[in-house]
Amino acid sequence: MKVILLAENLQRKISFLNHVVPSRSQLPILSNVLLEAEKGKLKISATDLELGMVTLVSANVGEEGAITVPAKIFSDLSLNIKEGKISIETSGTNILLKAPGVEATLQTMPSEEFPKIYKEKGDIFIKIKKEVLEKEVSRIAFSAAQDGGRPSLSGVLVRQDKDGLTMVATDGYRLSLRRNLAVLSGKDQSSSVLVPAKVFKELLAIKEDEDDVTVSISKNTNQIIFSQGETVLVGRLIEAEYPPFEKILPTSHSTTVSFERAKLLSAVKICSVFARDTANIVKFSIGKNKMVVSANTPSVGENKADVEAKTEGEENEIAFNARYLLDLLGNIDDEDLVFEMTGPLNPGVFKIKDNPYFLHLIMPIRVQG
């Protein structure tokens, strides 16, 4: 194998491909990336067996071939080459990497040992605009469970039907929901898949110029495949039944609060300092045209922050885990929000003003006094 390519082209792809390489693995080959030189491209692949990524880099291919190299060393070396062309060629069981002022030799492992990331792309599920998918995924995926105790809760439910795309994520304490999301094209019949949230996290890291994302499902291998430009991201679908989330969605409320996201975010950040030693609890006290955010730690003290708001309905109080509030307010960029509640023991619901298709629900914390 012998290829020559621009350093900046390689660096742009390596920066997000690296995320897929496992930090530790019982299989040494998974600590490597697969390099394949063919038809004017250098194809680079990485996988941890659950998640895989394949990307193409334009190159002058002098000799076709395939080999694997240690991912971290190859990445660190490539990213530190300032500019110019990089030459990569095999020499026996090693690979030689040359650039202006740089010459390195890396040990390799045979390409035959590298696992196949996907055999087929399967059927197209949806096509969607990149910016639309990124914006909505950012609002939803963070609500999925971080651990694998309940596999279904570590995923994002993606359902395609006649009204558009529905995306849901919950960890049992909070829930994010987006309905009626417009797609460029989709399947005629209603269908749904459960996608690991970490797959969406890696999708957000991909920086390709192509504006459209094609999402395909391979039923034979139970994989979901995102294709964007010259990069393909592959994840294994979760085989579990998703909980009936519609049953916990409130159908009415007695209090409505309209406010600016940035002002509530600031208030919660201030109060979270005092909430650290009391299970991270912050309280909302809703009065006439204002909302007071407070936290109380007996051994430290208490603090309050007023948030300008327009309120309708009953005066109310409710307490939440501050981390859940910070996650929500940090993952949406709309400034005009609405909060709805019915009593201190029922879920609180956050919405985007004039957007009837998004909501975020947080379960309250019971507090004394």
Secondary structure, 3 states (H helix, E strand, C coil): CEEEEEHHHHHHHHHHHHHHCCCCCCCHHHHEEEEEEECCEEEEEEECCCEEEEEEEECEEEECEEEEEEHHHHHHHHHCCCCCEEEEEEECCEEEEEECCEEEEEECECHHHCCCCCCCCCEEEEEEEHHHHHHHHHHHHHHCCCCCCCHHHHEEEEEEECCEEEEEEECCCEEEEEEEECCCEECCCCEEEEEEHHHHHHHHHCCCCCCEEEEEEECCCCEEEEEECCEEEEEECCCCCCCCHHHHCCCCCCEEEEEEHHHHHHHHHHHHHHHCCCCCEEEEEEECCEEEEEEEECCCEEEEEEEECEEEECCEEEEEEHHHHHHHHHHCCCCEEEEEECCCCCCEEEEECCEEEEEEEECCCCCCC
